[in-house]
């Protein structure tokens, strides 16, 4: 499943990328881009009222403004599977597949303890950000488990953007 999110769903786009879903974030989405995205096989996600009445094929109107409830809606409507999908494979900013980084290129760009403690460091070829498995990933997994999957009424994530 691939998505395109409108300007009101930037946090949702980021979380979908974290969950492993190819998600374009388009701040200037209009009717022409919606048609283009749906032709390309993307599901368009919007909070905008202009598409709500149309119920066009390939468009999902996101009902809540809280990202945990937005993720829950996509889970409940079977657009995503937050448990079975491989996570942390896409850059959360660029939506580009992460590549294995070699240690010399990561040196000086990641904390020293990461260089010594991590077996695998990933890099975004578009923005050159580095990623590794750490406590931030565990907090994100916990958030999805506790606030989205297992909870009736999710709470907001306090771990930052």
Order of alpha helices (4+ residues) and beta strands (2+ residues): beta-alpha-beta-alpha-beta-beta-alpha-beta-alpha-alpha-beta-beta-alpha
